[in-house]
């Protein structure tokens, strides 16, 4: 589909006007004190994601790193939507086994009938009521890192450390505006000038990031933080979809030695690469955005073997989890099939 059903948190809006991402409509927060009516509670909520979506992938990475698999259950949608929204056709009978619904819009409708916006992921649903709680992709991961701390695994990293929050927020805003959203502004441009401006802004920011990361292992501080998660989910998709499908082709990510090593370092860190499904990513972008790719043909490449090659970033110091520990292995039910990797 080439309209506004959206792959994202914050629905995508595109047509003859420049691409614009709308704000999340359902902004309730799940907090330790329950001030919005949604207290943190083990087993109460279900995280709905598409592995194709970079915004949903942020929540997947955060949930893994923090060890929340046992307290926040996971629903994974089909990477291909239809006009009724994200669907649970990967599950037996085409229904989510916990929520009992066929389409994510049913949880939206349970929260607000006749909701005029698109149905986006990530979404967190209240299991007892079947109602959507939030689709605020910007806030979900911050709250997982802070409000859910009582349920974090032992040894979980601090993804949003208090002393670094101002710098994390500043860097994340640059990344969001020029990279996370920048690829979409280029890909959905409908005139040459808009496309060229978006593409050049994107690569100017990538150059800035490359310089920043040339002598430091992570974007902020000496450990993985929210800033790295937000950049990773765009970079890991770059050569597979954004370079060709969105015409972000001044160069491949693999042609930037710093960024290519940086994203491989993260990919090889437990909690990052083990959430990535390149098959879902490519099939979604190339088969859903029919306005950009009317044939629906999904390309064979790029080859995936390079993702596990040595990156040598450990020579810059720092360590992904600081004084903490890596997350345990991925639960069997959530493992992504190996796709051409060594």
VENHUUR-V241543 format. One record per residue. N is the residue number from 1. PHI is phi in degrees with one decimal (none if undefined). Layout:
n: [N	N]
phi: [PHI	PHI]
This chain:
n: [1	2	3	4	5	6	7	8	9	10	11	12	13	14	15	16	17	18	19	20	21	22	23	24	25	26	27	28	29	30	31	32	33	34	35	36	37	38	39	40	41	42	43	44	45	46	47	48	49	50	51	52	53	54	55	56	57	58	59	60	61	62	63	64	65	66	67	68	69	70	71	72	73	74	75	76	77	78	79	80	81	82	83	84	85	86	87	88	89	90	91	92	93	94	95	96	97	98	99	100	101	102	103	104	105	106	107	108	109	110	111	112	113	114	115	116	117	118	119	120	121	122	123	124	125	126	127	128	129	130	131	132	133	134	135	136	137	138	139	140	141	142	143	144	145	146	147	148	149	150	151	152	153	154	155	156	157	158	159	160	161	162	163	164	165	166	167	168	169	170	171	172	173	174	175	176	177	178	179	180	181	182	183	184	185	186	187	188	189	190	191	192	193	194	195	196	197	198	199	200	201	202	203	204	205	206	207	208	209	210	211	212	213	214	215	216	217	218	219	220	221	222	223	224	225	226	227	228	229	230	231	232	233	234	235	236	237	238	239	240	241	242	243	244	245	246	247	248	249	250	251	252	253	254	255	256	257	258	259	260	261	262	263	264	265	266	267	268	269	270	271	272	273	274	275	276	277	278	279	280	281	282	283	284	285	286	287	288	289	290	291	292	293	294	295	296	297	298	299	300	301	302	303	304	305	306	307	308	309	310	311	312	313	314	315	316	317	318	319	320	321	322	323	324	325	326	327	328	329	330	331	332	333	334	335	336	337	338	339	340	341	342]
phi: [none	-116.5	-95.7	-115.2	-62.6	86.0	-103.1	-116.2	-73.0	72.6	-71.3	-82.4	-126.2	-149.6	178.2	-84.9	-94.5	-56.8	-57.0	-140.9	-98.4	-78.8	-75.4	-64.1	-77.8	-101.3	-105.5	-59.0	-115.1	-94.8	-128.1	-61.1	-94.6	65.1	-65.6	-94.5	92.3	-128.0	-76.1	-59.6	-156.3	-61.0	84.3	-81.9	-114.4	-128.5	-89.8	-106.5	-136.3	-113.1	-69.0	-76.4	-87.3	-65.8	-71.9	-68.2	-63.8	-57.0	-67.4	-61.0	-64.9	-59.9	-60.1	-66.8	-62.5	-86.5	73.0	-95.3	-57.8	-80.4	-118.9	-127.5	-71.2	-125.4	-118.7	-112.6	-86.6	-62.2	-69.1	-106.6	-86.6	-124.1	-66.2	-97.6	99.0	-61.0	-123.4	-101.9	-75.4	-78.8	-94.9	-54.1	74.6	69.9	-125.1	-64.4	-69.6	-96.9	-85.2	73.0	-111.7	-91.2	-132.3	-62.3	-59.4	-65.1	-71.6	-64.4	-64.0	-65.9	-84.6	-152.0	-71.9	59.2	-60.1	-81.2	-85.2	-78.6	-102.7	-118.8	-120.1	-73.4	-139.6	-113.7	-114.6	-77.9	-63.1	-58.4	-97.2	73.5	-95.2	-61.1	-98.1	-152.9	-125.0	-79.9	-62.2	-72.8	-93.3	-55.1	-70.5	-64.2	-71.7	-58.7	-76.5	-117.5	-71.7	-94.5	-60.6	-65.2	-106.4	-64.7	-68.5	-65.5	86.5	-65.1	-73.9	-90.3	-81.2	-141.3	-63.1	-54.9	-67.7	-111.4	-62.6	-61.7	-69.7	-58.9	-62.6	-65.4	-64.8	-63.0	-67.0	-59.8	-64.0	-60.5	-67.4	-101.7	-112.5	-53.9	-86.2	-60.9	-64.0	-71.9	-61.6	-70.3	-66.8	-102.6	-66.6	-117.8	-149.3	-61.7	-63.2	-62.5	-60.8	-63.1	-63.0	-64.8	-65.6	-67.8	-62.0	-58.1	-74.5	-61.8	-70.0	-61.9	-62.5	-61.0	-65.3	-62.7	-65.6	-63.2	-91.3	-65.9	-127.7	-142.1	-74.8	-124.3	-65.7	-137.3	75.9	-104.9	-136.0	-65.2	-132.9	-52.9	-61.5	-67.9	-60.0	-67.6	-77.1	-55.4	-67.4	-84.7	-62.7	-67.7	-93.7	-62.4	-72.2	-73.2	-133.3	-72.7	-60.5	-94.7	-62.5	-99.0	61.5	-89.0	-119.7	-60.2	-164.7	-78.8	-60.2	-64.5	-93.0	-103.7	-57.8	-73.3	-67.1	-66.8	-67.9	-60.7	-72.1	-68.4	-58.2	-65.8	-57.2	-84.3	-85.2	-52.5	106.0	-103.8	-60.1	-76.0	-102.3	-89.4	-124.4	-65.2	-63.4	-62.3	-59.1	-69.2	-64.1	-63.6	-60.9	-78.8	-104.1	-91.1	-84.1	-70.0	-67.3	-95.7	-128.4	-63.3	-76.7	71.4	-72.0	-100.2	-68.3	-72.8	-91.5	-80.6	-60.3	-102.8	-59.5	-67.7	-64.8	-106.0	-77.6	-56.7	-112.1	63.7	-71.1	-61.4	-67.3	-83.2	89.8	73.4	-151.3	-59.2	-112.6	58.3	-83.9	-89.1	-133.5	-66.4	-68.9	-68.5	-56.3	-62.5	-54.4	-52.8	-68.7	-109.7	-69.9	-87.3	-58.1	-65.5	-122.7	73.1	-91.6	-59.5]
